[in-house]
Each structure stands twice: as C-alpha cells, then as structure tokens.
Amino acid sequence: MLSNRSLLEKADLALADLTGDGGLLQPAQAARFIRLVIKRSVLLPRVQIVPMNSPKRLLETLRFAGRVLRPGNPATALPVGDRVKPDLTKRELDAKEYKAEARLNDHVLEDNIERGGLKNTVMQALAEAVSRDVEFAVWNGDTLSADTLLAVQDGVLKLITTNTFDHLANPTNNDLWIKMLKKLPSEFLIRSRLGFFTSVKSELDWRASVSERQTQMGDANLSADTLIRPQGIPLLGIPEAREDVPGADKTTAVLTDPKNIAVGFQRDIRIETDRDISAGELIVVVTLRMAVQLVHEPAAVKATNIDVTP
C-alpha cells in the first residue's frame, strides 16, 4: 500500500491535467462541471440557465402589455394614437463569487488512483457539494441575512416583491393554491407553463392531505412517487427551501413559470489543490461566479408564513 505522502503526490499529478492555467478549467470541462451541478439539483434543471462570459449580463425582454388590436380599414394605416409600443425591460445578472471545498483522504485516493478515476471522483464530489449550496443560495439568498452564504446576493424569495401575501400560519391547503393563482396577473396565468415551488415538508403536508381522499388520486399519492398537481399545476418540494422563516416551522411558496427564474454561471471556473500532510488529505477548492435574477418580477407570486409543524 502506498504511503499517504505518495498517494497525495500521485493524486496531485493525476489532477494536473484537469486544470489549465493556474487551475482554470478548460471551457469543455467548465461546461461539464456546470451540467453536473444542474443535474444534481432539484430546482436548477427547471429554471433558465444563462451562460455568462463576463461577470455581468443583461436579460432583455419585450412584451405588449395592453390591447394591440384596433378597428381597421382597407389600405389605411392606423392613426398615431392607435399604434402601440412594446414594453422593453432589462434585468442585469451580476455574478458573485463563491467557493467550495472537498477533501479526499488517502483511502479514497487509493481506490481511485489505481483505476484512473480520480478526476471523475473530484468532479462528482465537488458537483454534489456545489449543487446543494447553489440551490440553497438561489432560493433563500438575502443580502441582509446573518448567514454569510445567503448574504452574497438576493435569491428568488427576496426578489419577489410585487405579488405577495401572508398565509397567516395556516398549513398547506387548497386555499393556499387558489389565493396564489388569483394573485397572479391574468396575462401570466397560463397553467401549462407554471409551477408551484415550496419546501419539502409543505409538499409532504399537501400530499398527505390529498392521500386521505377516498379516491384513485388519494391511493396514488400513498403508493407512488409521482409529481403532484394542485389545481393542475406541478408542485415541487425544494430540499434547500428553509422551514424556519419567519419563525420556527414556517415556510414559503412560489408560483411562477420556472423559466422566469434565471441563474447565470460564469464559465471561468477554477479548481485548485493543496495538501494537508498531517491529516493525510488532498484539499480541492473550486471557485465560481453565479448570478440570480427574475426575468419579469410581476410574473411571480410569493406566499409566506405557511405552517409546517411536524
């Protein structure tokens, strides 16, 4: 069996071709790493992922908010007062820097170096750790938070400010979904595009209430791991959604088109290594830049103070 030092030195050599100049991932490697992060998340595969070649990028949208049709006459242009202009809005993605760290001990290295799989082990381990924390920050980010990770930038919940209401510490129930649908402006109420998003316990509470019904749907929610659809709209329980806001056993819910949530990743991802010889560990650190934004903020609804008491 190789010594710890030999394993660590061999591991560093094995990782050398993973990175380019100063630990910077090659473009194809960076794209693969981002795909791994997205794949391991519950939320990210459903939102709009925006590649960023620089720390800032504009999201531009064009829409006609009001009526555009007017009575027409053959061979006659509409008068100036009847012509319409589109609403042009711009949202800026401003990528912030994050770091993640994974430690591989000599046993992990021994199992992987001899089979030539260390690079894959590193990528998988980092992607799993990063994916969990990215989802946490994307959903719960708040620049006023005492949590240093959440304080980096505002996330989805903080960004929704126009259409919000307090559920008054009531549990997850049908009244919650109805109120959210009524709160959403009618122009965005296209059910085939929408999704409900809440915490895991909130989703479980709703699933349990449906399963109590003496119907085929009730049986299905007891025996099958299927996507549940209150009011015909998919409901997703997000593992990293907090259940302690505004207090203990309280959570939130969001109604929006998932593609209305934009998450940007800057392609310049850096992976660097160091050794902790005393602990017999290889330290691997990843640095990336990420941004969160709503494409059109009025097209989302947030319900707060939902009870998830066990």
N, C-alpha and C positions, 0 to 999 in steps of 0.2 A: 504494500500500500504506500502511495506517495505521501510525503510529509505535507503538513499544512502549507508551509512556505512554497514547496514545489507545486502544489495544486494551485495556489494563488498566482504564482508566476506563470504557470501554464494557462490559467484562466485569462490572465491579462493579455497574453499573446492571442488566445482564441477570440477575445473581444476586439482585438486591434482592427480587424477588417470589417467590424460592424460600423465603425465611425470613420469619418473623413478628417478634414482639417479641424484640429482642436476639439474633437468629439462631436462635430456636427454631422447629423445623419445625412446620407445622400438622399436626393428627392424621392426616389422609389422606396427607400427604407422609411422615410418620414411618412409617406402616404400609407405604407403598410401598418405602421405604428398607429396612425390615426384610425385606420379601419378596425384594428384590434380593439382600440378604446371604445369605438362606437358599438361594435358587435357585443361587447361585454356589458354594456349599459342597458337599462330598461327604457329610459327616456330618449337617449340620443338617436337610436335608429328611426324614430318617428319625426324628429324635428328637421329643420333645414340646416344642413351643414355647409358652411361657407369657407372655401379655401382662401387664405389670405397670404399674399406675397409680401406684405408690409404690415406694420403694426396697426394701421388704420385702413378702413374700407367703408365706402358709403353704400347703403342699401336704398335704392331709389324705387319708389312705387308711383304708379299712375292709375287714377281711378276717376270715374264720373259719379259723383255722389248724388246728384239730383236727377230730375227727369231730363232726358235729352231729346225726345221726340216732340215735334210741333206740327200743326196742320201745314200741309204742303200744297203747292200749286205747280203744275207742269211748267218747266222751263223758267222757273222763278226761284232765285236764291232766297234763303231766309234772311229777314232783316237782322241788323246787327244785334238788336235786343233779344232775338230768339236764339242766337248762337250760344253754344256752351263751351266752357273751358274745363279741362281736366284738372283735378287736384293733384299736384305734384308734391310728394313728401320725400324727405331724405332722413334716414336714420344712420348714425355712424356706429360702426363696430370698432371699438377701441381695445385692442388686445392687451391684456395684462399678463405679467409673468408669474408662473407657478413652478414649483419644484416638487419632485417626488423622489423617494429613496427606497431602494431594495437592498437587502443584504443576503448574500449567498454563502452558506458555510461550506466547510471542506467536504462534507458528505454529499451535499447537492452537487458540488463541483465534480467530485469523483464519479458520481453516477452519470454526469452529462458529458464531461470532457472526453472520456474514453469512447463514447458513442458519437462524438462530434455534434452534440445537440445543445451546447451552451448558449449559442446566440439565440436560439428559439426559446430556451428557458428564460433568458433575460427579457426578451421582448414580451413573452407571455406574462411573466411576473409583474413587470412594470405596467403593462397594459391593464392588468386586473386592478392594481392599486390606483392607477391614474383614473380609470373609468369610474370607480366608486366615488372618488373625490370630485371629479369633474361634475358628475350628476348632482352631488351634494351642493356644489357651488353654483351650478347653473340654476337650480331650483330655489335655493334658500339664500343666495347672496344678498348682503345688505351692508353697505359701507358704514353703517352705524353700529354694526354688530361687535360684540366683545370677542367673538371668535375670529382669529386672525385670518383664517382661510376665507370665511364668508365676507370679511370686511374689504377684500380686494376690489370687488365690484358688485353692483346690484344684480340680482338674479330675476327669474321670471316673476316670482311673487311680488317683489318690491317694485318691479317695472309696471305692474298693472295698477292703475290709479283711478281710471275713469268709471268703470262699471264694477262696483264692489258692494258687498253688503255683509252684515253680521248675522250669522245663523243662530245667535243667542244661546249658545251652549246646548243646542239640540243635537241629537245623534244624526248620523247619515240616514236620510229618509227620502221618500219620493218628493216631499215638499221642497227639499234642497235642490233637486234637479229641475223641477218646474220653475222655481224662482230664478235659477241661473239662466235657463232658456229665455224667460221673459225679460231678464235684464240685458240680454244680448240684443243689440240693434237688429231689426228685422233683415236688413240687407246682408248681414253676415250669417243669418240663420239657415244655412244650407247643411242639413243633417249629415249628408254623405261625406262632408269634409271635416266635421267637428269631432272633438274628443273631450271626455271628462278626465281630469287628472287629479288624484288625491293621494293620501298616504295609504300604506298597506292596511293598517287597522281600519281605516274608514272604508276601504274597498271590501274588507272582510265583513264589516258590520252590514253593509248593503247586501253582500252575497248571502249572509246568514238570514237576513230578513226575507229575501226572495225564496230561499230554500224552505222556509216554513210554509210556503203556499202549497196546497194540495193539488199541484198541477205538474205537468210534464217539465215546465221550466224549473219548478222547485226541485224536482228529482235531479235534473241535470246539474244544478248548482251544488248538490250534495256529492255527486259522484264523478263529475268531470271538471278538468282544469281548463275551462273554456272562458273566452273573453265575454264578460257580462255587459249588457247593453241597456242601461236605464234610458227610457224614452227613445229607444232605438239608436242611441249613441254609445260607442265603445267607452268603457270605463277602465282606466289603467291605474293600478296601485304602484306608486313610485317608492322603492325601498328607502331612498335617501330623503324623502319628504319628512320634515320634522313633525313631531307629535307633542310638542311642548310649547306651542305658541297659540294664543297669547299667554297661556298658562299650562299647567300640567294636564296631560290627556286631552289636549285641544289641537286641532289641525286645520288645514285649509283645503280648498278645492278650486280648480280652474276649469273653465270651459273656453276652448278656442280651437281653431284649426292648428294642428301640430306644426304645420309649415309656417305658421305665423311666428314661431319661436326660431330665431336664428342664432346659431352657435358657430363662431368663427375660430378656426385654428390656423395660426401662422405656421408655415411649412418649416421654418428654421427650428428644428428640434435638436437638442443637444443631449448626448449621453456620455457621461464621463465616469471613470472608475478610480478607486483608491483602495488601499489595503489597511485592514486592522489586523496586524500580525498576531497580537496578543489574543484576540478573540477568534482568530482563525477564520476571518470573514473577508469576502470581497464586497466592497461598497460600490453600488452602482447608483448614480444620480441622474435623473432626467430633468431637463429644463424645457418648458414650452410656454407659448403665449396663447391665450384664449380670450374670446370676447363673447358677450351675451347681449342680445337685443330683441325687442319685439318689432316685427316688420310694420305692423299697424296696431298701435296700442288700444284704440277703441274697439277692436275686434276680439276682445277677450273679457271674460268675467271672472272675478275672484270672490269666493265666499270664505269668510273667516269664522273662527270660534265654533268649529264643529267638534262635538264631543266624541271621544274615542275611549272613554273609560272602560277598562277591562271588565 
